[in-house]
Amino acid sequence: MSTQYGFYFDAGRCIGCRSCVVACKDWNDNKAAESVYWRRVTTVESGKCPNVRLSNQSLSCMHCAKPACAAACPAKAIAKRFEDGIVVVDQSKCKGCQTCGKACPYGAPKYGADGKMQKCDLCLDKVKQGKKAECDLACTGDAIYAGPLSELSRTWAKKSPVLLAGPTQPSMLISQPK
């Protein structure tokens, strides 16, 4: 693989507005009536009273180096692109068995009315044109950036981002609030 694309997320800058969620849903034409969201924002509580803190986490497919969803798919409908490491789904091959959803530790696979798996593809059509992903463009708090991990790591080095660890090797750099 020549380059690995992924995300940088600054948890200290996320205000929980969910503009990334709406932009993703709109760009990918996920029908409003379907409750299919490829990106989600969750609020995380930490600490103990009286020092309780809330922070937001914006998550989608992690475009893992070792995607468990792809390994689990009996139809071989999920593949990791060699040129950029983006994990994609060929819906014409998907049988809707949902094995991939059970294998993914991040809950990225979603299923529409047709029962077939769908998920974030990092706005692949835009990446091919050298443009930014919609979640990146829409983030009002400047908390989400998408692109080559090596570039994101260099750009945000002062924030000391941590590459998420795990058996699937997620392609996600995170800076936590101080």
C-alpha positions in Angstrom: 0.0 0.0 0.0 1.4 3.4 -0.9 -0.6 5.7 1.4 -3.0 5.2 4.2 -5.9 7.6 4.4 -7.7 8.2 7.7 -8.9 10.8 10.1 -7.5 13.2 12.7 -10.0 14.1 15.4 -9.4 16.8 18.1 -11.8 15.9 20.9 -11.1 19.2 22.6 -12.5 21.1 19.6 -15.6 19.1 18.9 -18.7 21.0 20.1 -21.1 18.2 19.4 -23.0 20.2 16.8 -23.3 17.1 14.5 -22.7 19.1 11.3 -20.4 16.3 10.3 -23.2 13.8 10.6 -25.6 15.9 8.5 -23.0 16.7 5.9 -22.2 13.0 5.5 -25.8 12.0 5.3 -26.6 14.7 2.7 -23.5 14.1 0.5 -24.0 10.4 0.4 -27.8 10.8 -0.3 -28.8 8.6 2.7 -32.5 9.0 2.6 -33.8 11.1 5.5 -36.5 8.5 6.3 -33.8 5.8 6.8 -32.0 6.0 10.1 -28.7 5.1 8.5 -25.8 7.3 9.6 -22.3 6.6 8.5 -20.9 9.1 10.9 -22.1 9.5 14.5 -21.3 11.8 17.4 -21.4 10.5 20.9 -20.9 12.2 24.2 -18.5 10.6 26.6 -18.6 11.3 30.4 -15.4 11.0 32.4 -14.2 11.8 35.9 -16.0 11.6 39.2 -18.3 14.2 40.9 -17.6 17.0 41.3 -15.0 16.9 38.5 -17.1 15.4 35.8 -16.2 16.2 32.2 -18.1 15.7 29.0 -16.5 15.4 25.6 -17.7 14.5 22.2 -16.4 11.9 19.8 -17.2 11.9 16.1 -16.7 8.5 14.6 -17.3 6.6 11.3 -15.5 3.8 9.6 -11.9 3.8 10.7 -10.5 2.4 7.4 -8.4 0.0 9.4 -5.1 -1.4 8.2 -6.5 -4.9 9.0 -10.3 -4.5 8.6 -12.2 -7.1 10.5 -15.3 -6.5 8.3 -13.4 -7.5 5.2 -11.9 -10.6 6.7 -15.4 -11.7 8.0 -17.3 -11.0 4.7 -18.2 -14.4 3.1 -19.2 -12.7 -0.1 -15.8 -10.8 -0.4 -17.9 -7.6 -0.9 -15.5 -5.5 1.3 -12.0 -4.6 0.1 -9.1 -2.3 1.2 -7.9 -0.2 -1.7 -4.1 -0.6 -2.3 -3.6 3.0 -3.4 -5.0 4.8 -0.4 -6.1 2.2 2.2 -9.7 3.2 2.0 -12.1 0.3 2.8 -14.9 0.1 0.3 -18.0 -2.0 -0.2 -19.2 -3.5 -3.5 -22.9 -3.6 -2.8 -23.5 -5.8 -5.9 -21.7 -8.6 -4.0 -23.2 -7.9 -0.6 -25.6 -10.6 0.5 -26.9 -8.7 3.6 -25.8 -11.4 6.0 -24.5 -8.7 8.5 -21.4 -10.8 9.4 -19.3 -7.7 8.8 -21.3 -5.7 11.4 -20.6 -8.4 14.0 -16.9 -8.4 13.2 -16.3 -4.6 13.3 -15.4 -3.3 16.7 -16.4 0.2 15.8 -20.0 -0.3 14.6 -19.2 1.1 11.2 -21.3 -1.2 9.0 -24.8 0.1 8.5 -27.7 -1.5 6.7 -30.3 0.2 4.6 -33.8 -0.8 3.6 -32.4 -3.2 1.1 -30.4 -5.0 3.9 -27.1 -4.5 2.2 -24.1 -3.1 4.0 -23.1 0.5 3.6 -20.5 2.7 5.3 -18.2 5.7 5.1 -15.9 5.5 2.1 -14.1 8.7 3.1 -15.9 10.5 0.3 -13.9 8.5 -2.2 -15.3 10.3 -5.2 -14.0 13.6 -3.8 -10.6 12.1 -2.7 -10.0 10.9 -6.3 -10.4 14.6 -7.3 -8.0 15.8 -4.6 -10.9 17.3 -2.6 -11.7 17.1 1.1 -14.3 14.8 2.7 -17.6 16.3 3.6 -17.2 15.8 7.3 -13.9 17.7 7.2 -15.5 20.6 5.3 -18.6 20.8 7.5 -16.9 20.7 10.9 -17.6 24.0 12.5 -15.2 23.3 15.4 -12.3 22.4 13.1 -12.2 19.0 15.0 -12.2 16.6 12.0 -9.6 16.3 9.2 -9.4 13.6 6.6 -6.5 12.7 4.4 -3.2 10.7 4.4 -2.3 9.7 7.9 1.3 10.7 7.4 0.3 14.3 6.5 -2.3 14.5 9.3 0.4 13.3 11.8 2.9 16.0 10.6 0.2 18.8 10.5 -1.0 18.1 14.0 2.3 17.0 15.6 2.1 19.9 18.2 -1.2 18.4 19.5 0.6 15.1 20.2 -2.1 13.0 18.5 -2.3 9.3 19.3 -3.0 6.7 16.7 -5.8 4.6 18.0 -4.6 1.1 18.9 -6.4 -2.2 18.4 -6.2 -5.5 16.6 -7.7 -3.9 13.4 -5.2 -1.0 13.4 -7.7 1.8 12.9 -6.6 4.7 10.8 -7.6 7.4 13.3 -5.4 10.0 15.1 -6.9 11.5 18.2 -5.9 14.5 20.3 -7.7 14.5 23.7 -8.6 17.7 25.6 -6.1 18.7 28.3 
